[in-house]
């Protein structure tokens, strides 16, 4: 069942369908360009969905079949006059992706059509990236005399490797969905008319798992990537210990032994 968001938004739509909260960038006339106001609305909607106990996974997609998000709002970029203004503009964008990374709930990006510049970087902020077969990815910022400022120089090489990331950034070339899958940029490529259904089905599968275990696993992965391998393994030991002590772990092992479905309490 779809319910309205608690907040009225101008540039996005927010739905709740079963265990999935869905944020849809809704600026199809400008290929869902990411203006500052649009990013602020995404951030506010994300807060709402994280706080909703019925929402177990968050999906981000774009309206229409042409674009997930074709990039930043170029008129806004044109208005930036100083290095400090550029820094603040970049910082506000990074804060949204860190919010997604730090959230206890999985974030699934359902990329339909163009994901260029800031749109590609927004997709990189997801825990799982699904692409329609007509999706296109690219970091064309050098064509505007700038560099990626929404995490592209950091998240992209961590996903696809240094040399592939630098080729995308240096040339500004677009790559098709199948190439994005081949280099490890996306998890899966699906027919465009099935994209959202596949994302919702994945959200439903995740919702059947222990929510605390999902949150701990997500934290362990991201925090571990910022540490040495040895420190990362020590971090995993601590989170594993925390998971063992939860009521959900007791329920999970009991349900397995009793051959029944577990009933998670998130405790």
Secondary structure, DSSP 8 states (H G I E B T S, - for coil): -----SS--SSEEEEEETTEEEEEE--GGGTT-B-HHHHHHHHHHHHHHHH-TT--EEEEEESSSSEEE--B-HHHHHH--SHHHHHHHHHHHHHHHHHHHH-SSEEEEEE-SEEETHHHHHHHTSSEEEEETT-EEE--GGGGT----SSHHHHHHHHH-HHHHHHHHHH--EEEHHHHHHTTS-SEEE-GGGHHHHHHHHHHHHHTS-HHHHHHHHHHHHHHHTS-HHHHHHHHHHHHHHHHTSHHHHHHHHHHHTTS-------
